[in-house]
Amino acid sequence: MKAKYHMTAEQNIFVAKRNIIDYIWKSAKLEGFAVTYPDTEAIFNGLSVPGIKVNEIVGVNNLKHAWQFILGNLDYPIDLTYICKINQLVGGDNLIVQAGYLRKVPVSIGGTTWRPDMPDEDQIKDELAKILDIESPTDRAITLMLYLMRKQMFLDGNKRTAMLSGNQVMIASGSGIISIPIEHQRTFTGLLVHYYETNDMEEIKQFVYDFCIDGIQFDPIQEQDEPDLER
């Protein structure tokens, strides 16, 4: 899978920080949070927002902290421990029960009768190793994200955790940022349910590649002659 953007990690971090409120807002909307972009910006900046549920304020703040974590720890190789840390941050302040720990009870998923298997740590580590061996960073990131969404390793926050994990791979390799645009979220959710039920990720993977990768194509810095200051 060919990269859509070719940035340095520093350039990709710049893009992420520049648009971080937008990414957080879109992620929150994907989870059904009733927050507008101005609400998200105010919460991000520590301002009070009347009329917003406490759990949604906490959820936005937790996404902020999780983004800050991955942007500050891109050099750490992503693994199960790293992913659990992301879920811990996503679910902190009592937003998610046992955040950061593999679930020990069965869960159901809205919109489908399909039920995920109970997570097995050794199996997850083996499957992660195969995914992280994928040569293309973009393919690796999208595959990792979708795998984690379907695996449902945690009691809640799996989509947020999965997207942040995929973005750690994207940003570290300068390949852009995965973000589901508001106008495509309904289609994405439908494709996700189909993927849950079939375990065939090809259609949703292509959709994410086509519509859900953001970035800036920086021009190469051109060398310039030193100005002639002699008079």
N, C-alpha and C positions, 0 to 999 in steps of 0.2 A: 504494500500500500504506500503510494508516493506521498511524501509530506506536502501539505498545502502551503506551509510557511517555512522559511529557512532563516531563523534568527539565532543569535547567540542566547545563552541562558540569561545574560544580563538584559538583553533587549526584551526577552519574553517576560522577565520579571517586571520590567518597566510597563509593559502592556497590561499585565495582570493588576499591578497597583493602580494604574490609570483608570481601569474599568472595574475595579473590584466591587464597588457598590452595585453596579449593574449585574455582575455575575451572582452576587449574593441574592439580589432581588429575584432574578429569574429562578434560582435554585429554590428560594422560599416559595415562590408561586407554584413551582412544580410539586411541592409538598402540600399545596392547598392553603398556605398562609394568606390571610386576608390583609396583605400589606401592599401599599403603592410604592413606587420608586421614591417619592419624597419621604414617605414613612421610613423606608429602609435607610435612606441617607441620614435622616434625623437620628434613628437608633444607632447607626454606625458611629455617628459623631457624639453620642452620649447625651442627646437631648430627649426630653420627655415627649411622648406621643400619645395624646388623649385618644381613647376609644379603641386602642389596640390591646388585644389579650396579652396577659403577662407571659404565657408560654410562647407566643409568637415573638415578643420582644427578646426573650431569652434565646429562642431559636435563631434569630438574626444575629445576636451577639455571639452565639456559639459558632456560627458560620464564619464570622469575622475572625475569631480566635483560631479556628481551624485553618483558614486561609493564611493567616500570619505564620502558623506553624509550618505549613508546607513551603512557603516562600523562604522561611528561615532555615530550612533543613533539606534543601534540594540535593546536597552532597551525600545524604544518608541513603543507602540502597533500600528501595522499598521492599518490605517483606511483611509477614503476618503481624509482627510486633508493631511496625509502623502503621499498618492499617487499623489495628486495634487502638492505637493512640489517636488516630483521626476520629474514630467513632467515640472515643472518650471525650474529645473536645466538642464534637457535634452534639453529644447528649449530656454535657455537663450541667451543673446547677439543677439536678433532679429532673431534667427534661426527659431523659430516657433511663429506664430502670436498668441497672447493671451495664451502663455504657462502657464500652471498651472490652467487654468480656463476651466470648462466644456463648450464644444462647443455649440453655439446657431444657427448653420446653418447645413444643411444636407451635407454629404460627400459621395463620391464614393470610391471604392477600386479597384485597378488594378487587372485584371485577373478574375473578376466575375461581374455579373450584380446585385448581392445581395447588398442591401443598409442597413446599420445599422440604428436602430431607434434613434431618438433624445434622448440624455441622460436625465433621470429624477433623480434628486438628491435623493429624498426619496426612489425611487425604488432601486437605486444603493446601498444605505446604507443598505436596507433590504437584498439585495442579497449578499452583502459583509459579513454581519453578519452570514449568513448561511454558506458561504464558510469558513470563519475564525473559524467556530465551528467544522470543520472536524478534527477528532482526529489525524490522521497521518500527521506529518509535511510535508512529501514529497508529499503526495496526496494534502494537503492543498495548498502548494506552486505552484504545477503544475496547479491545478484547478484555483487558483487565476490568474496566468499568462495568461492562455488561456481565461478565462472569460474577463479579461481586454483587451486582443487583440481583441476579437470579439465585445466588447461593444463600442470600438472606442469613448471613452469619450472626447478626445481632438482633436484639429484640425490636429495635427501631432505628431509623436513620440510615438504612442501608443504601438508599439512592444517593443521599448526600455524601456518605462515606465513600461510595464507589466513584462518584464524579470527582471528588477531591483526590482520590488515589490515582485515577487516570490522569488528572491534571498535573500531578507531581511528575509523572513520566513525560507528559507533553512539554511542560515548562523546562525541565532539566535538559531536554534535548532541543529546545528552541523551535518546537513544532506547532506552537499556538496554544489555544485554550478551548476546551470543550465547554460549551454553554448552550442550553436548549432555548432557542428564542421563544418568546411568549406565543407567537402565531403558529409555532410548530409543536407546542407541548401536547395538544390533544392527539395529534398523529403519533407523536413519540410514545405516548402512554398506550395507545392501541397496539403499536408494534411491540412494545415491551410485554404486554400481556400475551401476545402471540408467541413471543420468544420464551416467556415463562412456560407456556404450555407445550411447546415443541422442542425446546432446547436448540433451535436453529437460529443463530444470530446473524446470518448473512444479510437479511433484508434490513434489520435495524442498524447493523453496522454500517451499511452503505448509506442509510439515511443520516446517521450521525456524521459521517464523512462529508456528505453533500451539503448539509444544512446547519450543522451544529459545531463548527470549528471556527473560532475567531482569531484574529491576529493582525499584524501589520507587516507588510513586505518592505522592510527597510532597504533603501538603496545603499550599495557599497560606498563607503567613505572614499571620496576621490582625493588623491594627493594634490596639494596646491603649492605652487611656487611661492617662496617667501617674497613678500612685497619689497620692492626696491625703494628704500627710504633715503637714498642719497640724492642730494640736490646739487 
